[in-house]
Amino acid sequence: MPDGIRAQTDKTMKNLVRVLSALDLSLANVLSVRVFLTHFKRDYQAMNEVYAGFFAPTARPARTCVGVTDLVRDALIEIDCIARR
């Protein structure tokens, strides 16, 4: 796992793109996203800057961002999404 929230956000989003692609979908199919951060106040702005780069400014899905106490493998971020065909 890469160090830092920017690198982890980038890797997580690229993983989402890979999963969507395997289903013949893209980020354009995403309706909503949930982001979980272990250090919300510290990492929100940097995460948001990286995350925003994956979506067109006029086509961003609905999003919920939640602060959590812990994630698997001591990750700083976890992201899931709902996409439609």
C-alpha positions as CSV (number, residue, x, y, z in Angstrom):
1,M,0.0,0.0,0.0
2,P,1.5,3.4,-0.9
3,D,2.3,6.0,1.7
4,G,0.1,9.0,2.2
5,I,-3.5,9.9,1.4
6,R,-2.8,11.3,-2.1
7,A,-1.1,8.1,-3.2
8,Q,-3.7,5.9,-1.5
9,T,-6.6,7.8,-3.0
10,D,-5.1,7.6,-6.5
11,K,-4.5,3.8,-6.2
12,T,-8.0,3.3,-4.8
13,M,-9.6,5.2,-7.6
14,K,-7.5,3.4,-10.2
15,N,-8.6,0.1,-8.7
16,L,-12.3,1.2,-9.0
17,V,-11.6,2.1,-12.6
18,R,-10.2,-1.4,-13.2
19,V,-13.2,-3.2,-11.6
20,L,-15.6,-1.1,-13.5
21,S,-13.7,-1.7,-16.7
22,A,-13.9,-5.5,-16.2
23,L,-17.7,-5.0,-16.1
24,D,-17.6,-2.9,-19.3
25,L,-18.4,0.2,-17.3
26,S,-16.5,3.4,-16.5
27,L,-16.6,6.2,-13.9
28,A,-19.3,7.8,-16.1
29,N,-21.6,5.0,-14.9
30,V,-21.1,5.8,-11.2
31,L,-24.2,7.1,-9.5
32,S,-22.9,7.4,-5.9
33,V,-19.7,7.0,-4.0
34,R,-18.9,6.5,-0.3
35,V,-15.5,7.5,1.0
36,F,-14.2,6.4,4.4
37,L,-11.2,8.3,5.9
38,T,-9.4,7.4,9.1
39,H,-8.0,10.9,9.5
40,F,-10.9,13.0,8.2
41,K,-9.8,16.5,9.2
42,R,-6.2,16.0,8.1
43,D,-6.8,14.1,4.8
44,Y,-10.1,15.4,3.4
45,Q,-8.8,18.3,1.3
46,A,-5.9,16.3,-0.2
47,M,-8.2,13.3,-0.9
48,N,-10.8,15.6,-2.5
49,E,-8.2,17.1,-4.8
50,V,-7.1,13.7,-6.1
51,Y,-10.6,12.3,-6.2
52,A,-11.9,15.3,-8.2
53,G,-9.3,14.6,-10.9
54,F,-11.1,11.4,-11.9
55,F,-14.4,13.0,-12.7
56,A,-15.5,15.7,-15.1
57,P,-16.4,18.8,-13.0
58,T,-20.0,18.7,-14.4
59,A,-20.5,15.0,-14.0
60,R,-19.5,14.1,-10.5
61,P,-21.6,11.4,-8.7
62,A,-23.4,11.9,-5.4
63,R,-20.9,11.4,-2.6
64,T,-20.8,10.7,1.1
65,C,-17.6,11.1,3.0
66,V,-17.3,9.6,6.5
67,G,-14.6,9.6,9.2
68,V,-13.9,6.1,10.7
69,T,-11.6,4.8,13.4
70,D,-9.9,2.1,11.4
71,L,-9.7,0.3,8.1
72,V,-8.2,-3.0,7.0
73,R,-4.4,-3.1,6.5
74,D,-4.2,0.3,8.3
75,A,-5.4,2.0,5.1
76,L,-6.1,5.7,5.2
77,I,-9.0,5.5,2.8
78,E,-11.6,3.1,1.4
79,I,-14.0,3.9,-1.4
80,D,-17.0,2.1,-2.7
81,C,-19.5,3.0,-5.4
82,I,-22.8,2.2,-7.0
83,A,-22.8,2.2,-10.8
84,R,-25.5,1.5,-13.4
85,R,-25.4,0.0,-16.8
